[in-house]
Amino acid sequence: MARIAFYNCRKVSIVFANIETFIAVIEAGSFAGAARRLGLSPALVGRRIQALEEHYGLKLIERTTRSQRLTADGEAFLPRAEQLVAAAEALEETTRGERAALEGRIRISGPLTIGIRRVAPLIAGFRRDHPGVTVELSLADRRVDLIAEGFDFAIRVGELPPSSLIARRIGTYRFAVVASPDWVTRHGAPVHPEDLQSADCLINLNMRPRNAWPFEGPEGRIEVSVSGGLQIDNGEAQRAVAVKGAGVAYLPVEEVGADLAAGRLVKLLPDWPTMTMPVYLVHPTRRLVPARVSALMDAIAGGLGLR
């Protein structure tokens, strides 16, 4: 009996692993993407899907050389598979108990400036309290595909397009128009946003549109068309050249706050409010959020300081 029970337990474990692999394939959009997420070879991912289909006697995924799609049976199978995995994860979290030590890996994506100045110190504090957690922080000024690239959550600045992701607003990103005292001495301080049309401005390649700077005036929002010979896609580099007197920059206060306080930069057009952008935590909706991920998201949301 013991051998039969062991065999059945092992069989269930194998089927469950194959179900998890099936979900990873759908979320990643390919066998190769699922293999990267799971740390497996694409061939092994393929064998697991084949074994799952043979076990249930269903064709779940149609594959061609260029694409894949769920069959009708696969469409019906997927939500049940997700419920099964979510229930298992919920049981795991419950049986650990509220006082159990957090452990495991967390993968986060975030923009450079917030990531360096705000998120990284918060993560350092979080790991002091939870040394069993390994955090992988990837910083880049691009919006990663959380599901395909295997991130647990991301910090994003700006309005979000419609998606299946769950979003939680955690702050506001504010901007300022700045220049060095030397630049102001040489060119004079603008008194109206339209004065920037004749100024040498530092063009931010990450802004959309890059050559239109928004302001809020007495009669509502206006956009001023600007130009300049120096165009950069990195905020820290823009800040550095602005300090050297290269031109006028439209940058996050987070980026230039220390320079404004030290007098290396001065704020221009203080009576004309600049744009603000919401800051969000986003995470996939398909699975239960593990306790370690939820705890880190709460720590970042509570400590970010961008209200």
VENDAFEN-V803601 format. One record per residue. N is the residue number from 1. RES is the residue in one small letter. NEAR is the number of other ideal C-beta (glycine too) atoms within 12 Angstrom. Layout:
n & res & near
N & RES & NEAR
N & RES & NEAR
//
This chain:
n & res & near
1 & m & 7
2 & a & 8
3 & r & 9
4 & i & 10
5 & a & 11
6 & f & 12
7 & y & 13
8 & n & 14
9 & c & 14
10 & r & 14
11 & k & 16
12 & v & 17
13 & s & 15
14 & i & 20
15 & v & 24
16 & f & 24
17 & a & 26
18 & n & 35
19 & i & 33
20 & e & 31
21 & t & 38
22 & f & 40
23 & i & 39
24 & a & 39
25 & v & 41
26 & i & 35
27 & e & 31
28 & a & 30
29 & g & 22
30 & s & 28
31 & f & 30
32 & a & 22
33 & g & 24
34 & a & 34
35 & a & 24
36 & r & 22
37 & r & 32
38 & l & 25
39 & g & 14
40 & l & 25
41 & s & 16
42 & p & 24
43 & a & 13
44 & l & 22
45 & v & 35
46 & g & 25
47 & r & 20
48 & r & 33
49 & i & 41
50 & q & 23
51 & a & 22
52 & l & 33
53 & e & 27
54 & e & 16
55 & h & 21
56 & y & 21
57 & g & 10
58 & l & 23
59 & k & 21
60 & l & 35
61 & i & 33
62 & e & 17
63 & r & 23
64 & t & 9
65 & t & 6
66 & r & 8
67 & s & 12
68 & q & 25
69 & r & 19
70 & l & 25
71 & t & 19
72 & a & 14
73 & d & 20
74 & g & 27
75 & e & 18
76 & a & 15
77 & f & 29
78 & l & 28
79 & p & 16
80 & r & 20
81 & a & 35
82 & e & 24
83 & q & 18
84 & l & 24
85 & v & 29
86 & a & 24
87 & a & 18
88 & a & 24
89 & e & 27
90 & a & 18
91 & l & 13
92 & e & 20
93 & e & 25
94 & t & 14
95 & t & 12
96 & r & 19
97 & g & 11
98 & e & 11
99 & r & 7
100 & a & 18
101 & a & 16
102 & l & 29
103 & e & 21
104 & g & 24
105 & r & 21
106 & i & 35
107 & r & 30
108 & i & 40
109 & s & 34
110 & g & 42
111 & p & 36
112 & l & 30
113 & t & 35
114 & i & 41
115 & g & 31
116 & i & 23
117 & r & 28
118 & r & 35
119 & v & 40
120 & a & 25
121 & p & 20
122 & l & 33
123 & i & 32
124 & a & 20
125 & g & 19
126 & f & 31
127 & r & 24
128 & r & 14
129 & d & 17
130 & h & 24
131 & p & 15
132 & g & 20
133 & v & 29
134 & t & 20
135 & v & 37
136 & e & 21
137 & l & 33
138 & s & 26
139 & l & 26
140 & a & 24
141 & d & 31
142 & r & 17
143 & r & 25
144 & v & 26
145 & d & 22
146 & l & 34
147 & i & 32
148 & a & 22
149 & e & 25
150 & g & 29
151 & f & 33
152 & d & 41
153 & f & 43
154 & a & 43
155 & i & 49
156 & r & 36
157 & v & 40
158 & g & 26
159 & e & 18
160 & l & 22
161 & p & 12
162 & p & 7
163 & s & 19
164 & s & 16
165 & l & 25
166 & i & 23
167 & a & 27
168 & r & 25
169 & r & 23
170 & i & 32
171 & g & 29
172 & t & 22
173 & y & 34
174 & r & 25
175 & f & 35
176 & a & 33
177 & v & 43
178 & v & 42
179 & a & 43
180 & s & 32
181 & p & 23
182 & d & 18
183 & w & 30
184 & v & 24
185 & t & 12
186 & r & 16
187 & h & 22
188 & g & 15
189 & a & 24
190 & p & 31
191 & v & 13
192 & h & 20
193 & p & 33
194 & e & 19
195 & d & 23
196 & l & 38
197 & q & 21
198 & s & 18
199 & a & 34
200 & d & 25
201 & c & 40
202 & l & 43
203 & i & 32
204 & n & 38
205 & l & 19
206 & n & 28
207 & m & 31
208 & r & 14
209 & p & 15
210 & r & 22
211 & n & 22
212 & a & 23
213 & w & 39
214 & p & 27
215 & f & 32
216 & e & 19
217 & g & 18
218 & p & 11
219 & e & 8
220 & g & 10
221 & r & 18
222 & i & 23
223 & e & 24
224 & v & 30
225 & s & 20
226 & v & 34
227 & s & 21
228 & g & 29
229 & g & 14
230 & l & 25
231 & q & 24
232 & i & 28
233 & d & 19
234 & n & 25
235 & g & 36
236 & e & 28
237 & a & 26
238 & q & 40
239 & r & 36
240 & a & 23
241 & v & 32
242 & a & 41
243 & v & 30
244 & k & 21
245 & g & 25
246 & a & 30
247 & g & 37
248 & v & 44
249 & a & 49
250 & y & 44
251 & l & 43
252 & p & 40
253 & v & 34
254 & e & 34
255 & e & 37
256 & v & 38
257 & g & 24
258 & a & 17
259 & d & 30
260 & l & 28
261 & a & 12
262 & a & 13
263 & g & 16
264 & r & 23
265 & l & 37
266 & v & 29
267 & k & 33
268 & l & 38
269 & l & 31
270 & p & 17
271 & d & 17
272 & w & 29
273 & p & 22
274 & t & 34
275 & m & 32
276 & t & 24
277 & m & 28
278 & p & 23
279 & v & 36
280 & y & 34
281 & l & 39
282 & v & 36
283 & h & 34
284 & p & 35
285 & t & 18
286 & r & 26
287 & r & 30
288 & l & 25
289 & v & 26
290 & p & 29
291 & a & 30
292 & r & 34
293 & v & 35
294 & s & 25
295 & a & 32
296 & l & 40
297 & m & 35
298 & d & 21
299 & a & 32
300 & i & 40
301 & a & 29
302 & g & 20
303 & g & 23
304 & l & 32
305 & g & 21
306 & l & 32
307 & r & 15
//
